Amino acid sequence: MIANITRGSSLNSFVEYNEKKVAIGDAELLFCNTFYSDEVNETVNLIRDFGIDNKAKNKYFHISLNFHTDDIHKLDNETLENITLDYLEKMGLNEVPFIVYKHNDTFHPHVHIVVSNSDYDSKIIIQKNERYISQRITRELELKYNIKQVNSKKQNQKLPDKSVQFNSLKDELNYNIDFLLNQYKVQNFAEFQIALNEKNLDLILLKGVVEDKNKKLVKYDGLIYNKVSIDFKQNQRGIKASSLYNKPTMSFIEEKFIINQEHHKLRRGEIKSVIDLILTNYESISIEMFKKLLDKKNIGLNLKYDISDNLVGISYYDKLNGYKYTGEQIGKKYIAKNFKQNFGTKSILKPEVITKLEINKYINKFQTENTYKNIEHLISIGFNVNYINNSLYINHYSNKDKNGYVSFRKNVSLDSTFIDNYKKSNSIDFSNITEKNVLFFNYNKAVLDNNIDYINKLNKDNNNVVNQNIKNIDVLFQDTIISSNESINEDDQLTADIDKNKRKQNRKKF
């Protein structure tokens, strides 16, 4: 069992770190101690009240208790709660307000504690040496609960595929600091400090006086990096930021935080664009299809449900970089409450919207004078056809104005049952368009437009269901394609004849 302890002056940063984990499903609230409430906000306010008159800079603790992976079957929520309470009691922190979270984002069980280091009278409880005190307590609790003693060097490998053997503490610090700043892209000091702690590394902000190698007191203002070792004896003085490879001083990392914040903002924007594009292409979408389409863009989806199976949380995971964003971080309309209306039991594609202005374009593509064939063509690309008083009227099903019919042909003698029979033969009901109908329309339109890329996309996205389930469109449109080609050839020939006659007339002038 390893206890990583971070002192801090910002209570909000500690709480926000854990609450963000809860929001994306990587953590859960285990319990609070306010003496009268289990509400996080009440506890936060009370923790702040306890230290309100304390002048100390770092009057809050963020503590993570980390356990061996072999003990995961022993550590149910009740046992974790008991161990945590025992630990806090032995540390002298059990009679102050605290919040305990259970995290699920690593391979080993661990809890995070946000606790006041000020008592009811706003006096500091633990002045110094908290790590030495904690080390003794963790050994006692390992024996009491029969759990394994953890070797810190193997603890909490968040990226097992990138595990590296280090020759020195400096090498280990260089590697991990570079990773957190440039790849994981931490965005603030608290996040950076906690992330280091999770790798059993430590970061201390020193202002004041320290001992040099000759045990002389010198003024110092900066960062010292160290390792949280099992015995707290390894390189106790730590390593100055200026002595490391990238010189990760306070000014350096603060500049990185600004860059990383901008990077996260851009990546959130990219994820938002992907989501918007999907929703633009679908009238409704199943959760399975939504996950599948996000996965193609290396975006993971996490959904959280309550005991009544209601969707209460949604978050997104950037598989390329490891970033996680809540729905709220993406945008207000992307939170579970507002977003769940987009989900349906079936995925229904939206067609490419065809407006009234475009209707004539498609009518002109139909070169045949066969009215029945024209009707087949129109219905096959999503036009509803009405036959009223010997006249034909059409409207595309995707048009918002469902009554916006356009006159197609007048004074037409037609078997009035033909239209209904054609719709029935293709299972088309314009009052209840199915996913198969949409594929049918889109595919037919793509063939008519000779849009090979879109045809391939439809087949790829729908596992060739278009080819499998929809009739041979080339046959349906054969007359139209042939007639169209013929008309083009005729136009070309006519132009050639005109040019030929002009040349003859010009020769006669000379």
ABEGO torsion letter per residue (X at the ends): XBBBBBBBABAAAAAAAAAAAAAAGABBBABBBAGABABAAAAAAAAAAAAAABABABABBBBBBBBBAAAAAABBAAAAAAAAAAAAAAAGAAABBBBBBBBAABABBBBBBBBBABBAAGBBABABGAAAAAAAAAAAAAAAAGBBBBBAAABGBABAAABBBBABAAAAAAAAAAAAAAAAGBABAAAAAAAAAAAGBBBBBBBEBBBBAAGBBBBBBEBBBBBBBAAGABGAAEBBAAABAAGBBAAAAAAAAAAAAAAAAAAAAAAAAAAAAAAAABABBBAAAAAAAAAAAGBBBBBBBBAAGBBABBBBBBAAAGBBBBAAAAEAAABAAAAAAABBABBBBBBBBBBAAAAAAAAAABABABAAAAAAAAAAAGBBBBBBGGBBBBBBAABABAABBBBABBGBBBBAAAAAAAAAAAGBBAABBBAAAAAAAAAAAAAAAGBAAAAAAAAAAAGGAAAAABBBAAAAAAAAAAAAAAAAAAAAAAAAAAAAAAAAAAAAAX
